[in-house]
């Protein structure tokens, strides 16, 4: 377990890395005794400082929802990060590549809530009842910590969250079987990844349920109006300068972003 001073130092390192676009040394190397509690505390410190400067919390993201990713990270549950208002990018926008350290993109579904969700005991049906609509999304993830990263580094680094692009056709959660929502990720017109939303814990709403229950441990409630990125159902792709990334969600439409 780290001291309060060490947590503050780590939080400032991550802030500096984001501002300078230069990844810092792994926190897990500097502090080999770092714990999950430390990592989430560091994440909260960074986000609280940003919100104190005027940024607004608009939701959360869930990561590491697939069994394969959990095994590779040597964990047995997902992780999460915060979504702030300055992370929102318009569908089809051109985003400066140098805004990020090492930008990557994932295909996801975004749940927009119309009721608060607070655990414990939040179930899939509770999530569906609390959701106003579900919409296609691309999550831009970044690495403010050098490779090779451990799970503690990623959690402290806000679960790697860096940007969210939403587009396509919003649907009510009971109007389609969300397990069978498909995503095709194109990069410069070529298919790079495909997947089904069932890859997120069997049903993407299960990612939201896990988050609601996990946040309760930290005294946090998912609020009405908040966005929840439920987790990627394709492998991440690296975005180079000049790349156009397009997510095709079939009947739900598409969403795209260009790195310039």
KAQUI-V684068 format. One record per pair of residues at least 6 apart in sequence whose C-alpha atoms are under 8 Angstrom apart, sorted by sequence separation. I is the first residue (numbers start at 1). J is the second residue. D is the distance in Angstrom with one decimal. If there is no record, write none. Layout:
I&J&D ; I&J&D
This chain:
17&23&5.2 ; 28&34&6.2 ; 51&57&7.2 ; 64&70&5.8 ; 70&76&5.9 ; 97&103&7.5 ; 154&160&5.9 ; 185&191&5.8 ; 186&192&5.6 ; 197&203&6.6 ; 198&204&6.3 ; 200&206&7.4 ; 201&207&6.5 ; 215&221&6.6 ; 239&245&7.8 ; 248&254&4.4 ; 17&24&6.0 ; 27&34&7.8 ; 70&77&6.7 ; 184&191&6.8 ; 185&192&5.7 ; 186&193&7.3 ; 197&204&6.0 ; 200&207&6.6 ; 215&222&7.9 ; 247&254&5.4 ; 248&255&6.8 ; 70&78&7.1 ; 145&153&6.8 ; 184&192&7.7 ; 185&193&5.1 ; 246&254&7.0 ; 247&255&5.2 ; 117&126&7.9 ; 145&154&7.7 ; 184&193&5.9 ; 185&194&6.2 ; 212&221&6.8 ; 246&255&5.8 ; 247&256&6.1 ; 14&24&7.1 ; 117&127&7.4 ; 184&194&4.5 ; 212&222&6.2 ; 246&256&4.2 ; 13&24&6.9 ; 143&154&7.8 ; 183&194&5.6 ; 184&195&6.8 ; 245&256&5.6 ; 246&257&6.6 ; 65&77&7.3 ; 145&157&7.3 ; 182&194&7.4 ; 183&195&5.4 ; 244&256&7.1 ; 245&257&5.5 ; 64&77&7.5 ; 65&78&5.1 ; 117&130&7.1 ; 144&157&6.6 ; 182&195&5.8 ; 183&196&6.3 ; 244&257&5.9 ; 245&258&6.2 ; 64&78&4.7 ; 65&79&7.9 ; 116&130&6.9 ; 143&157&7.5 ; 182&196&4.5 ; 183&197&7.7 ; 244&258&4.2 ; 63&78&5.6 ; 64&79&6.2 ; 115&130&4.8 ; 181&196&5.8 ; 182&197&6.3 ; 243&258&5.8 ; 244&259&6.4 ; 62&78&6.7 ; 63&79&5.1 ; 114&130&5.7 ; 115&131&7.0 ; 144&160&7.7 ; 180&196&5.9 ; 181&197&5.5 ; 242&258&6.9 ; 243&259&5.5 ; 10&27&7.0 ; 62&79&5.9 ; 63&80&5.7 ; 113&130&5.7 ; 114&131&5.6 ; 143&160&5.9 ; 179&196&6.8 ; 180&197&6.2 ; 181&198&7.8 ; 242&259&5.3 ; 243&260&7.4 ; 62&80&4.5 ; 63&81&8.0 ; 113&131&4.3 ; 114&132&5.1 ; 142&160&5.2 ; 179&197&5.1 ; 180&198&6.4 ; 241&259&5.3 ; 242&260&5.0 ; 61&80&5.4 ; 62&81&6.7 ; 112&131&5.8 ; 113&132&5.3 ; 141&160&5.1 ; 142&161&6.4 ; 178&197&6.6 ; 179&198&4.3 ; 240&259&7.0 ; 241&260&5.4 ; 60&80&6.9 ; 61&81&5.2 ; 111&131&6.4 ; 112&132&5.7 ; 113&133&7.3 ; 141&161&4.9 ; 142&162&5.8 ; 178&198&7.5 ; 179&199&8.0 ; 208&228&6.7 ; 239&259&7.3 ; 60&81&5.6 ; 61&82&6.2 ; 111&132&7.7 ; 112&133&5.6 ; 140&161&6.7 ; 141&162&5.0 ; 208&229&7.9 ; 60&82&4.4 ; 61&83&6.7 ; 111&133&6.2 ; 112&134&6.2 ; 139&161&7.5 ; 140&162&5.5 ; 141&163&6.7 ; 208&230&5.7 ; 59&82&6.2 ; 60&83&4.9 ; 111&134&4.6 ; 139&162&7.6 ; 140&163&4.6 ; 179&202&7.0 ; 207&230&5.1 ; 59&83&5.0 ; 110&134&5.6 ; 111&135&6.7 ; 139&163&5.8 ; 140&164&6.0 ; 179&203&5.1 ; 206&230&8.0 ; 207&231&6.6 ; 57&82&7.2 ; 58&83&5.7 ; 59&84&7.0 ; 109&134&6.6 ; 110&135&5.3 ; 139&164&4.7 ; 140&165&7.9 ; 178&203&6.9 ; 179&204&6.8 ; 205&230&6.9 ; 57&83&6.1 ; 58&84&5.4 ; 109&135&5.8 ; 110&136&6.2 ; 138&164&5.9 ; 139&165&6.4 ; 178&204&7.0 ; 204&230&5.7 ; 57&84&4.6 ; 58&85&5.9 ; 109&136&4.9 ; 110&137&6.0 ; 137&164&6.9 ; 138&165&5.1 ; 204&231&7.2 ; 56&84&5.4 ; 57&85&6.3 ; 108&136&6.4 ; 109&137&5.5 ; 137&165&5.4 ; 138&166&6.5 ; 2&31&7.8 ; 55&84&6.4 ; 56&85&5.4 ; 107&136&7.9 ; 108&137&5.3 ; 137&166&4.3 ; 55&85&6.3 ; 56&86&7.9 ; 107&137&6.3 ; 108&138&5.9 ; 136&166&5.9 ; 137&167&6.3 ; 200&230&7.4 ; 2&33&7.2 ; 7&38&7.0 ; 11&42&5.4 ; 15&46&6.8 ; 55&86&6.9 ; 107&138&5.0 ; 108&139&6.9 ; 135&166&6.7 ; 136&167&5.7 ; 200&231&6.1 ; 1&33&6.0 ; 2&34&6.2 ; 10&42&6.7 ; 11&43&7.1 ; 14&46&7.6 ; 106&138&5.6 ; 107&139&6.6 ; 135&167&6.7 ; 136&168&5.9 ; 200&232&6.9 ; 1&34&5.6 ; 2&35&7.9 ; 105&138&6.5 ; 106&139&5.2 ; 135&168&6.7 ; 136&169&7.3 ; 199&232&8.0 ; 200&233&6.0 ; 1&35&5.9 ; 7&41&7.3 ; 8&42&7.1 ; 11&45&6.2 ; 12&46&7.4 ; 105&139&5.6 ; 106&140&6.6 ; 135&169&6.2 ; 136&170&7.4 ; 199&233&5.3 ; 7&42&5.6 ; 11&46&5.4 ; 47&82&7.3 ; 105&140&4.6 ; 106&141&7.6 ; 135&170&4.4 ; 197&232&7.9 ; 198&233&7.6 ; 1&37&7.9 ; 2&38&6.4 ; 104&140&5.7 ; 105&141&6.1 ; 134&170&5.5 ; 135&171&6.5 ; 197&233&5.5 ; 1&38&6.5 ; 8&45&7.3 ; 103&140&6.4 ; 104&141&5.2 ; 133&170&5.9 ; 134&171&5.3 ; 196&233&6.0 ; 43&81&7.7 ; 103&141&5.9 ; 104&142&6.3 ; 133&171&5.3 ; 134&172&6.2 ; 195&233&5.5 ; 196&234&7.8 ; 103&142&4.9 ; 133&172&4.5 ; 134&173&6.1 ; 195&234&5.3 ; 102&142&5.4 ; 103&143&7.5 ; 132&172&6.4 ; 133&173&6.0 ; 194&234&6.0 ; 101&142&6.3 ; 102&143&5.8 ; 131&172&7.6 ; 132&173&7.6 ; 193&234&6.1 ; 100&142&6.5 ; 101&143&6.3 ; 131&173&6.8 ; 193&235&6.7 ; 101&144&6.5 ; 128&173&5.8 ; 192&237&7.7 ; 128&174&7.1 ; 183&233&7.8 ; 183&234&7.8 ; 188&243&6.0 ; 189&244&7.9 ; 110&166&7.6 ; 187&243&6.5 ; 188&244&5.1 ; 187&244&5.7 ; 188&245&6.5 ; 189&246&7.9 ; 186&244&8.0 ; 187&245&4.6 ; 188&246&8.0 ; 186&245&5.7 ; 187&246&6.4 ; 185&245&7.0 ; 186&246&5.0 ; 185&246&5.8 ; 186&247&6.3 ; 100&162&7.9 ; 185&247&4.6 ; 186&248&7.8 ; 184&247&5.6 ; 185&248&6.4 ; 183&247&6.4 ; 184&248&5.0 ; 183&248&5.6 ; 184&249&6.6 ; 183&249&4.7 ; 182&249&5.6 ; 183&250&7.3 ; 181&249&7.0 ; 182&250&6.8 ; 181&250&8.0 ; 81&155&7.2 ; 89&163&6.7 ; 91&165&5.7 ; 80&155&7.1 ; 87&162&6.1 ; 88&163&5.9 ; 89&164&5.9 ; 90&165&5.9 ; 91&166&6.0 ; 75&151&7.9 ; 79&155&6.7 ; 82&158&6.3 ; 87&163&4.4 ; 88&164&5.1 ; 89&165&5.0 ; 90&166&7.1 ; 91&167&5.6 ; 107&183&6.6 ; 21&98&7.5 ; 73&150&6.9 ; 74&151&7.9 ; 81&158&4.5 ; 82&159&7.9 ; 87&164&5.9 ; 88&165&6.2 ; 89&166&7.7 ; 107&184&8.0 ; 128&205&7.0 ; 21&99&7.3 ; 23&101&6.8 ; 73&151&6.0 ; 80&158&7.2 ; 81&159&4.7 ; 83&161&7.3 ; 107&185&7.0 ; 127&205&6.2 ; 21&100&6.0 ; 22&101&6.3 ; 80&159&5.5 ; 81&160&7.4 ; 82&161&7.3 ; 127&206&8.0 ; 21&101&4.7 ; 79&159&6.7 ; 81&161&6.3 ; 124&205&5.7 ; 127&208&6.8 ; 168&249&7.8 ; 171&252&7.6 ; 18&100&7.5 ; 124&206&5.6 ; 127&209&6.2 ; 169&251&7.9 ; 170&252&7.0 ; 18&101&7.4 ; 123&206&7.4 ; 126&209&7.8 ; 169&252&4.8 ; 168&252&5.7 ; 169&253&5.6 ; 124&209&6.1 ; 168&253&4.2 ; 169&254&7.9 ; 123&209&5.7 ; 167&253&7.6 ; 168&254&4.7 ; 122&209&5.5 ; 167&254&6.4 ; 168&255&5.8 ; 109&197&7.7 ; 122&210&7.7 ; 167&255&4.8 ; 108&197&7.6 ; 166&255&6.4 ; 167&256&7.9 ; 122&212&6.7 ; 139&229&7.9 ; 165&255&7.2 ; 122&213&6.2 ; 165&256&7.5 ; 120&212&7.7 ; 121&213&6.6 ; 137&229&8.0 ; 165&257&7.4 ; 119&212&5.6 ; 120&213&5.0 ; 118&212&5.6 ; 119&213&4.3 ; 109&204&7.4 ; 117&212&6.0 ; 118&213&6.6 ; 119&214&7.6 ; 63&159&6.8 ; 119&215&7.7 ; 120&216&6.6 ; 62&159&7.9 ; 118&215&7.9 ; 119&216&5.4 ; 61&159&7.8 ; 118&216&6.3 ; 61&161&7.4 ; 118&220&7.7 ; 119&221&7.9 ; 118&221&5.0 ; 117&221&6.1 ; 118&222&6.4 ; 116&221&6.8 ; 117&222&5.0 ; 116&222&5.5 ; 117&223&6.6 ; 116&223&4.4 ; 117&224&7.9 ; 115&223&6.7 ; 116&224&4.8 ; 115&224&4.4 ; 138&247&7.0 ; 113&223&7.2 ; 114&224&4.5 ; 115&225&7.5 ; 137&247&7.7 ; 113&224&5.1 ; 114&225&5.6 ; 43&155&6.8 ; 113&225&5.1 ; 39&152&5.5 ; 43&156&4.5 ; 112&225&6.2 ; 113&226&5.7 ; 136&249&6.8 ; 39&153&7.1 ; 42&156&5.4 ; 43&157&6.1 ; 112&226&5.9 ; 113&227&6.6 ; 40&155&6.2 ; 41&156&7.5 ; 43&158&5.3 ; 112&227&4.6 ; 113&228&8.0 ; 36&152&6.2 ; 39&155&5.7 ; 40&156&5.7 ; 111&227&5.6 ; 112&228&6.5 ; 136&252&7.0 ; 35&152&7.0 ; 39&156&4.4 ; 110&227&6.4 ; 111&228&5.1 ; 135&252&7.6 ; 136&253&7.6 ; 138&255&7.1 ; 27&145&7.8 ; 34&152&7.2 ; 38&156&7.9 ; 110&228&5.5 ; 111&229&6.4 ; 136&254&7.0 ; 137&255&6.5 ; 138&256&7.6 ; 26&145&5.7 ; 36&155&7.9 ; 110&229&4.5 ; 111&230&7.1 ; 136&255&6.8 ; 23&143&6.7 ; 24&144&6.4 ; 25&145&6.0 ; 26&146&5.9 ; 109&229&6.1 ; 110&230&6.2 ; 23&144&4.4 ; 24&145&4.9 ; 25&146&5.5 ; 26&147&7.5 ; 28&149&8.0 ; 108&229&6.6 ; 109&230&6.0 ; 22&144&6.9 ; 23&145&4.6 ; 24&146&5.7 ; 26&148&7.8 ; 28&150&6.8 ; 108&230&6.7 ; 109&231&7.3 ; 21&144&7.4 ; 23&146&5.3 ; 26&149&6.4 ; 108&231&5.8 ; 109&232&7.8 ; 26&150&8.0 ; 28&152&6.6 ; 108&232&4.8 ; 27&152&7.7 ; 28&153&6.3 ; 107&232&5.4 ; 108&233&6.4 ; 18&144&6.0 ; 27&153&5.8 ; 106&232&5.7 ; 107&233&6.3 ; 17&144&5.6 ; 26&153&6.3 ; 106&233&7.8 ; 107&234&6.2 ; 17&145&7.7 ; 106&234&6.6 ; 106&235&6.8 ; 14&144&6.4 ; 106&236&5.0 ; 14&145&7.6 ; 80&211&7.3 ; 105&236&5.6 ; 106&237&6.8 ; 104&236&6.3 ; 105&237&5.4 ; 66&199&6.3 ; 104&237&5.4 ; 105&238&6.5 ; 65&199&7.8 ; 66&200&5.9 ; 104&238&4.3 ; 105&239&6.8 ; 65&200&5.4 ; 66&201&6.4 ; 103&238&6.3 ; 104&239&5.2 ; 65&201&6.0 ; 102&238&7.7 ; 103&239&5.6 ; 102&239&7.9 ; 103&240&7.7 ; 105&245&7.9 ; 107&247&6.5 ; 65&207&7.0 ; 14&157&6.8 ; 97&240&7.4 ; 83&227&8.0 ; 97&241&5.6 ; 11&156&8.0 ; 62&207&6.5 ; 62&208&7.5 ; 62&211&6.9 ; 95&257&7.3 ; 97&259&5.1 ; 59&222&7.4 ; 92&255&6.9 ; 93&256&7.6 ; 94&257&6.2 ; 95&258&6.1 ; 96&259&5.7 ; 97&260&5.5 ; 59&223&7.9 ; 91&255&5.8 ; 92&256&4.9 ; 93&257&5.4 ; 94&258&4.7 ; 95&259&5.0 ; 96&260&4.9 ; 91&256&5.7 ; 92&257&4.8 ; 93&258&6.3 ; 94&259&5.8 ; 95&260&5.9 ; 60&226&7.8 ; 62&228&7.5 ; 65&231&5.9 ; 91&257&6.3 ; 92&258&6.9 ; 94&260&6.2 ; 58&225&7.7 ; 59&226&4.6 ; 60&227&6.5 ; 61&228&5.5 ; 62&229&6.0 ; 63&230&7.7 ; 64&231&7.1 ; 65&232&7.3 ; 66&233&7.7 ; 58&226&5.2 ; 59&227&4.6 ; 60&228&5.1 ; 61&229&4.5 ; 62&230&5.4 ; 63&231&5.2 ; 64&232&7.9 ; 58&227&6.2 ; 59&228&5.6 ; 60&229&6.5 ; 61&230&6.3 ; 62&231&5.1 ; 63&232&7.1 ; 61&231&7.0
